[in-house]
Amino acid sequence: MTQLILKDIPPELAEAITEVAAGEDRVIIEYQGKRVAAVSLDLLEWIEEIEDQIDREEIRKAREEMAQEGTIPWEQVKAELNL
């Protein structure tokens, strides 16, 4: 994730960032015709935790599938792909 230090920015953007930092608002910023959002760090951390939970569930399912169905040996994969 990229981290930026903002110094010289337009007053409107500074105000929006202040509101987001205080947890008072979420902001949609349009940049080069594309919409991007600015959210508080608390909300970002919450979103990342949900993503981590989803990842852990997918890993659990994949491991369960491997235990039930087995795996394909790497040598077999290489042979099938002519590697």
N, C-alpha and C positions, 0 to 999 in steps of 0.2 A: 504494500500500500504506500502511496506517495504522501509525503508530508510536506506542506509548504508553509513558509513564514510570510505573512502578508504585512506589508508596511505601507506603501503608497497605493491606496485603492480609492475608488470613488466613494463619496459619503453614503450613497444609497446601498452599496454593497457592504460597507462597514456596518451600517445599521442592521442590515439583514443578518450578517454574521453574528453580531452581538445578540440578536434575538434568538438565533439558533443556539449559540453558546449558552445562553441562559435557560435553554429548554423551553422557551416560550413559543417557538414556531418552527415549522419546517419550511424551507424555501426552495422554490424551483427557479433555477437560473437558466436562461437561454444563452448558449455560447455557440457561435457559428451555426445558428439555425437548429441546434440540438438542445433538448431540454435535459438538464442535469439537476440533481437535488443536493441540498445541503441539510444535513440532519445533525442533531446533537451527538456528542460522543456516547452518551448513555444509550441512545437509540441505536447507534451503530454497533455498539458492543452487544446489545440485545439481538440485533439481526445476525451478527456473527455467531452468537451462541446457538441460535436456531439453525443456522447453516451447519454448525459443528454437530448438532444433534442429528440432523438429516444425514450427514456424512457417516456418523457412527452407525446409524441404522442400516445404511446401504452396505457398509463393511460387514455388519453382522449377517445380513442376508447373503452376501457373497460367500462368506465363510461357511454358512449353513449349506448353501448350494454346493460348494466344493466338497464338504463332508458327505453329502448325499450322493453326488454325481461323480466325484473324483475330479482329477485334473488331467490335462494332456501334457505328457513329457515334452520338455523343450526340444529335445532331439527330434521328436516326431513333428513338431511345428516347423522346425528348420527344414526338415526333409520335404514336407508338404509345400513349403514356400521356396524350395530350391536355394536355400541360403548356405 
